[in-house]
Amino acid sequence: MDDREKELLAYVRTLYERQSNKASKAGMTYWAILAGLIYVAWHLLETFSELSFGVSSRLGFYLSFSQMYLILLSISLLVASGGTSKGKSKLDYRVFRKGGGDLPAIFFLLFFLGLPLYSVYQVNSASAHNLLFGIQSSINFWSVAIFFFVFLLYGFIEGGVNRKSKFPPASEILPATSRINKITHFLMSAVFIELLLGNSVNVVAGLHSSSVSSSVLIAAFDFSLIMFGVFLLFRRGKDDEHLNRLACLERDIVIHEIPKEEILERLQDEHLGRYLGDWIEQLLKESREKGNEITSHSDKVDEFLAEVSAIDKSYERERKGRVEEYVDELERKNDSYHQSIHPLLEWLKQASVQSALHNDSFMRSIIKSSADELKESSNEVSEKQKMAVKKLREWLGSE
């Protein structure tokens, strides 16, 4: 193991320690969350035994659950979205390999939002309240409904469009400091604050009224905690998956002595991301290699025709067969080339729209230069291939 590989191994171990410490500082451990869930579930079962399941009790449960759930959700999202960076350097533009597990997370989030959506709907459709409560209930319903359908749409796009593409969505590369993202963040924070304050006021008002029993309130609170506990377990599982990948990389470095090129590639793909300029340059390099192969094949047409013409004309089928094979090969290589660069051109087009929308001059410059180079090289390759095929077909027509 050379010095560079030792440095990379030390860095992998440092990353593991950082991620492990981050997961530990984030809150409770897996077993603590699980123990808490078991206790809350047991307490919920005891509380349910005291409840009646009439229409009024169910409505009270829906009401209390939706309010407490939205309070917890608002607090969680406000905390999670609170740390926005004030600046972004060029090297912060990163591209990550598309990982698995997105669709299960989306389906879980749909379930996570579906229950409060159903609860708020039941409250709206089965009861009459004062004006302020009615306004807050409508805000609750439409907020959760919009979140629900946004995740549903994202799941459709993720499962249909993005999963078939090897490129990440262009919007994931843009900085969070753009004007549109700042406005979106402000509006979302305002909604979360309103949900937090409005539902907190309603819960306090409900505690001082006799419309909902204390058992119903306790059951609704326990049920909300269980849902959030399951969500935390899910997030804990994602953290453990990251740690497991780092542990596997350390094992492969020490035991299997994988080369430093593979170490760097796995670090970038799975943990650090690739710098946008380097990632696009790698894709352009691959397209250049395919284009050069077609260009080289096209440049040899005159030499090839001279060899074929030197064959005795009595072997007419062999002469024409070899030329036809050359034409087929050139067309096949050209089709393969354009099929490989078409998705990249489409992605660059989407990224160009995003960079213009967010007024991101740095990303726009990278996208424009890359797209211009790719289009220019594509036109040159196509022109040479067409000229070569034309010569070959003219030769076949003259025979």
N, C-alpha and C positions, 0 to 999 in steps of 0.2 A: 504494500500500500504506500503510494507516494505521498508527498506533503500535501498536495492539493486534495487528494481523497481524504486524508486525515482532517483537513480543514472542513470539508463538506460533512464528514461524519460528526465532527464537533458541533457544526451548525444544526444538523438534524437533531442532535440531542438537546441543544439549546431550544429549538422550536418545540420539542416535546415538553420540556420543562415549562416553557411559557404557556403553552396551551393547557397543560395540566393545572398550572397555578390559576390561569384564567377561569377554567371550569370550576375549580374549587372556590374561588372568590365569588363566583356568580351567585352562590347561594348554597342550598342544601345538596347533599350528595344523593345519589340514586336511592340508596337504602333509606335515607331519612325521608325522602319524598314518598317512597313506597309505604313506609311505616305510617306517615301522616295520612296517606290516602286510606289505609286500612282502618285507622282510628276514626276518620271522618265518615267513612262508609258505615262502620258499626254504629256510630252515633246517629247517622241518618236512618238506619233501620229501626233503631229505638224510637226515633221521633215519628216515623211513619206509622208506627203502631198506635200513636195517639191521635192520628188524623182521621177525619171522616172524608169520604171520597164523593161528596155531593158536588153539585155544580158550583156553589159559592166557594167551597174549599179549593176546588181545582182552579177556579179563577183567581183566588187569592194567592195560590202557589205560583201560577203563571206570572202574575203581577210582581210578586216579591222576587222571583227568580230572575225575571228580565231586568229589573232595576239593579239588583245586586251584581248580576253578571256584567252589565254594562259599566258599572262602577269599577269593577276589577279589570275589565278589558281596557277602559280608558286610562286607568293608572298605569297598566303594563305598557300600553302603546306610547303614552307620554314619556315614560322613563326610557323606553327603547329608542325613541326618536329624538331624545334630548341632546345627544352628543353629535352635532354636525360639525364637520371640519370647516375652518375659515379659509383655508387655502388648499391648492392642489398643484403639486409639481408635475413636470412632464412625465416622470417615471411612475407617477401614480395611475397613469392610464394603463390598466392591466386587462388581459384577456385570460379567462380561466377555461379549462377543459369542461365540456358539458358533462356534469355528473348525473348519476342516477338518484332516485329517491324524491324527485320533485313532485311527481304525480301523487304518490301516497301522502305527501305533506299537504298538497292542495285538497285532496279528498278529505283528509282529517280536518282541515280548516273549514271546509264546507259543512261538515258535521258540527264543528265547533261553533259556527255561526247559525246553522239551521235551527237548532233548538231555541235559542233566544228569539229568532225571527218568528218561529211558530208561536212562542209564548206571547210576544207583543201583538201578533195578529189576533190571538184569542182574546186578549184584553181589549183590543180595539173593537172587535166584532160583537162581544158579549156583554159590554158594560157601558154605562154612561157616567161621565165624571165632570167635574167642574172645568172651566175654560182652560186654566193653566195646566191642569193635569192632562187634558185632551191634547193641548199643543205639544207638551213634552212627550206624550205617548206617540204622537205622529212623528216627531223628530226621531224617537227611538226606532220606530218601524222603518222609516225611509233610510235612516243611516245604516241599520243592519242589512236591509234589503239591498242597498247599493253595494256594500261590502261583499255580500253573498254573491251577487251576480257578477261583480268584478272578478272574484276568485273563480267563479264558474267559467267566465269567458277566458280568463288566463289559463285555466286547466284545459279548455278546448284548444287554445292556441299552442300550449305546451305539448299536448298530446298529438296534435295534428301537424302543425307547421314546424315548430322549433325542433321537435324530436327527429324529424327527417333531415334537418340541416346540421352540418358539422360546424356551423358558425354560431356564435352566441348572439342574442338579440343586440342590435346596435345601441339600444337605450341603456344596456347594462354597463357600457364602457364610459358613458358620459358622467362628468363630475356632479356631485350633489350640490355644488355651489352655483350651478347655473340659475338664471333668473326664474325660469319656469319651475324648476324643482324647489326653489325657495318659496315661491308663491303657493305651490301645491302643499309644501310642508307647513306653511302658515295656516292654510285653510283646514288641513287635516287636524292640526293641533287645536284650532278653534273649535272644531266639531267634537274632539275628544274632551276638551275642557267643558263644553256645554253639556255633554252626556254625563260627565262626572258630577258637575254641580247640580244640574237639573234633577238627576236621579237620586243624588244624595238628599236633596231637599224633600223629594217625595218619600224616600225611605223614613226620614226623620218625622215627617208628617204622619206617615202610616203607623209609626211606633206610638204616637200619641192618640191614635184613634182606635176604635174597637172593631173596625171593618175587617181586620186580618188578625188571626190569633198568633200568639207568640210561637206556637209549634209550627205553624206554616212558615213564619219568617225564618226560624231556625233550620227547617228542612230545606227551604230555598237557598239559604246561605251555604249549607253543607253541600248541596248539589252543585252550586257554583264553584266551590272550592275543589270538588272532585274533578270537574271538567278542567279547571286550570292545573290541577295536579297531574292529570293525564297529559296535558299539553307540555308541562315541564319535563315529564318523563320522556316524551318524544324528543324534545330539544336536547335533553341529556344524552339520548341515544345518538344524535347527530354529533355531539362533541366527542363521544366515545369512538365513533367511526373515524373521526379525524385523527384521534390519538392512535388508533389501531393502524391506520395507514402510515403514520410516522414510525411506529414500532416495526412494521413490516419493512419499511425502507432501511431502517437501521440494521435489521437482521440481514437483509440482502447485501448491504455494504460489508458487514463484518464476515458473514459466513460464505456468501456466494461471490464476494469480491467483484461486484458489478462495476463496469468502467465509469469514470467520472462523467462522461457524456450522458450516460443513462441516469446517473444520480441527478445531474442538473435538470435534465428533461422531466424527471418525475417530480422534483421539487417545484419546478415552474408549473407543470400541468395540474398538480394536485393540491399545492399549498400556497405558492407565491404568485402565480399568474405570470403571463408573459407580457413584456412591455409591448404596447400596441405597435410601435414602429418595427420592432424585431419580428413580431408575429406576422405582420403583413409582408415584410421582406422575405420571410421563409416561404409564404404562399406564392409570392412573386417568383422566387427562385425555382420552386417546383414547376410553375407554369413556363418559365424560361427554358428549363431542361426539356420539357415536352415540345416546346416550340422549336428549340434548336435541333431536336431529333427530326422533326418534319422538314425544317429548312435544309438540314444536311442531306436528307433523303431526296429533296427536290433538286438540290444543286447537282446531284449525281445523275440526273436524267440524261443529259447529253452523253455522258460516258457510258451509261447503261444502253442507250439506243445504239451507240457505236458498236458495242459488244454484240447486241442482238442482230444488227445489220450484217455483222461479219459471219453470222451463221449461214450455212448453205440454204438457199431459198427452197430447196426440196423439203426442208423441215419446216414447212409453213405453219403447221399447228403448234409446234414448239415455240417458234418465234412469236406468234400472236399470243400464245398462252402465257409466256413470260411477261410480255408487255401488259396484258390484262391483269395479271397478278400484281404487277407493280402499281397499276392504277388503283386496284382494290385496296392495296396496302396503304397507299397515300391517302385515299378517302377515309379509310378506317382510322388511321392515325389522326387525321384532321378532325373527324367527328369526335373522337375521344378527347382531343385537345380542347375543343370548344365546349364539350359537355363538362369538362373539369373547370374551365374558367368562367362559365356562365353563372354558377352560384356565387362565385367571388365578385363578379361584376354587379350582380343584384345586391349583394350585401354592401358593397361600396356605395351603391346608389342610395340604399336605406341609411347608411351611416352619414352620407353627405346631407341628406334631408334632416337628420337628427342634429348634426353639427350646425347647420344653418338655423334650425329652429331654436337651438339653445345658444346661438351666437358664440360658438366655440371655435375660435380662430386656429388654435393649435391642431385640433382634430381635423378641421377642414383642410388645413394645408397637407397633412399626411394623406388624407383620403383623396384629395384632388391629384396630388403627384402620383400616387399609386394607381388611381384609375386611368390617368392619362398615359402612364407607362404601359399598363396592361392593354389598353385599347390600341395604342400604337404598335406594340409588338404583335398583338392579335391580327391587326390589319396586314402587317408585313408577312406574317406566317401564311395567312390566307391567300395573299397575292402570289407568293412564291408557289404555294401548293396548286393554285388555279393555273398558273403558267406552266407548271410541270405536267399537270394532267392534260392541259390543252396540247402540249407537244406530243404526249404519248397517244392521245386520241387522233391527232393529225397523222401520226405515223401509222396507226392502225387503219385509218381511212385511205392512206396512200397504197396500202398493200393489196 
